């Protein structure tokens, strides 16, 4: 298991973490690195909401800034799977 610092909070979708200090959403990549995501500006395609567009099992989802700001600080862990050997 990987334990993240206190400023990273797990969201309702696995693999996405909100950073309290810089106010940005991060995604965990296959290598284990955290990549910051780009914030979407309000427009008529996203119904004039501000937030982040993410993908959960191939389906697009939208995480609003209001939801992310309401998250409470808690210790977050992320499971690490062993690499499988391909025969």
N, C-alpha and C positions, 0 to 999 in steps of 0.2 A: 504494500500500500504506500502511496505517496501522500504525505500530509502537507497541505499548502499553508503559507503564512496566514496570519490572522486577517489581513485585509482582503483575502479572496473568499467569496461566499458562493456556495453551490446554488444554482438555479433549479427550477423544477424539471429542466431537461438535462440529462446526463452529458457531461463533456463541456458545459458552458459555465463560466465563473465570472462573477461581478467583482470588480476591484473597487473597494471603498475609497482608497486614497486618490486615484486618478479618475474615477467615475467612468470606467470603460469596461466593456464586455470582452472576455477572452474565451477562445476556443482551444481545447487540447488537441494537438495533432498526434499522428501515429507515433512520432518519435518521442512524444512526451513533452514537447515544447508548447508554451502558451503563446498563441497568436492573437494580437488585438484585432477586433472586428471594426469595420467602418460603420459609423452611425448614419442612418438614413434621415434625410430632411423631410419635413412634411410636404406631401404633394397629393394630387387627386388619386394616384395609384395605390397609396397606402392609407387613404381616407383621412389625410391631413394629420397623421399621428407621427410622433417622434420616437425613434427606437432603433432596434437592430433586427435585420432579417436573418433568420437562421434556418438550417435544414435539419429535420429530425426524421431519420429513416427515409430520406428522399422526399419528404413533404416539407414545403416551405411553411415556416411559422414566423410570427412577428412578436418580439418582446418589447413592450413599451417601457419607456424610461420611468414612468410612475411606478410600475411593478418592481423594477430593479431597485429603485430608491427605498422601497418599503422593506426590502430584505433585511433580516436581523443577522448580526455577526454570529457565526458559529464555526467550529472547527470543521474543515472539509477534508475528506480523504478521497482518493481516487484509486481504484483497483488496478493492479498491474498484472497482465496475463503473460505467462511464459510463451516464448515463441515456439510454434510447432514446427517440427522438422518435416519438410515435404519429401516424400519418397519418390 
